[in-house]
Amino acid sequence: MGKPLYLRGFWSDDKLRFDEAGHLVGKSDPTTFTLSGFEFRKVQIKQDKLVLEGRRVGLELRDNKQTRVPINTGSPKADVIHIEIPANPTGDYGPALDAIFVNRLVDLVPSLPFYWQPYAVKNFTPGNSAAGQSPPLTDTKPDSGGQSLTSDKTNPQLSGTGTLHPKLLHSEEPNFTEAARSLKYGGDVLVHFWVKPDGTVTGLSIVRPLGMGLDERALVAVQHYVFAPATQNGKPVPFELNVEVDFKIF
């Protein structure tokens, strides 16, 4: 009670059954860890099982602050999580609960996708403030689509006389998550990536997140960007960029 719990497996379903060891029974599509918070509300200890109920909690990450916010979609039964764990001969539910929940973000870091690792190591792991930082990016250049792009001037391979920066040919608008829209929560996500010599995008990671599931939506949008590639002396070359993806509340 009162602990800042998170579902270790980032399960998206609101009805979850586990075995005695805390392994999920059946399947549940994964969601982002920023929509995997759990606020404990009620417990029932029955003869054959333990039943937990709580509500799903989102995580806001604006300004590098970690703020847990109950998700409210307007329905009293929406986002209520129901968890069942069968009894074992010892009557000890501790190991199963430890397999299902964590109560520190640092314990989630090893399980996070690669695109979260630089930010998570830097901001969630004590004593690693310098780890996982992205290269310093400068020279902000707005593109024709209104996105804010920054180019890397620190890599000699990608700068100098005869280098033309990539030009954005096609962009896509990101989609809000239902949780963020219901809370009227928006802002911008800073995404780091490389433009390949064929003009497509690779190596995406999150530099400055928002949370509430919006960061993954930003990555999906950027994955569909198409560029006229950077060139050096007329030859297409890879180029490193940041882009701000805006989630505007109207």
NORLIN-V991825 format. One record per backbone hydrogen bond with DSSP energy under -0.5 kcal/mol. NH is the residue of the N-H (numbers start at 1). CO is the residue of the C=O. If there is no record, write none. Layout:
BEGIN
((NH,CO) (NH,CO))
END
This chain:
BEGIN
((5,3) (5,38) (6,102) (7,36) (8,6) (8,100) (10,7) (12,29) (16,14) (16,82) (18,84) (19,23) (22,19) (25,17) (26,24) (31,10) (35,32) (36,33) (37,57) (38,5) (39,55) (40,38) (41,53) (42,53) (44,51) (46,44) (46,49) (50,85) (51,44) (52,83) (53,42) (54,81) (55,39) (56,79) (57,37) (58,69) (59,34) (60,67) (61,210) (62,210) (64,61) (65,62) (67,60) (67,65) (68,66) (69,58) (71,56) (78,75) (80,77) (81,54) (81,79) (82,14) (83,52) (84,16) (85,50) (86,18) (87,48) (91,88) (93,91) (97,93) (98,94) (99,95) (100,96) (101,97) (102,6) (107,104) (108,105) (109,105) (109,106) (111,108) (112,108) (112,109) (116,113) (117,113) (117,114) (118,114) (120,116) (121,117) (122,118) (123,119) (124,120) (125,120) (125,121) (126,124) (128,125) (131,128) (133,130) (138,151) (141,149) (143,147) (146,143) (148,244) (149,141) (149,147) (150,242) (151,138) (151,139) (152,240) (153,151) (156,154) (158,155) (159,156) (163,160) (164,162) (164,231) (167,228) (169,226) (170,226) (181,177) (182,178) (183,179) (184,181) (185,180) (186,184) (187,247) (189,245) (190,208) (191,189) (191,243) (192,205) (193,241) (194,202) (195,239) (196,194) (196,200) (199,196) (202,194) (205,192) (206,115) (207,190) (207,205) (208,190) (212,59) (214,211) (217,213) (218,214) (219,215) (220,216) (221,217) (222,218) (223,219) (224,220) (224,221) (225,222) (226,170) (227,199) (228,167) (229,227) (230,237) (231,164) (232,235) (233,162) (234,162) (235,232) (237,230) (239,195) (241,193) (242,150) (243,191) (244,148) (245,189) (245,243) (246,244) (247,187) (248,246) (250,248))
END
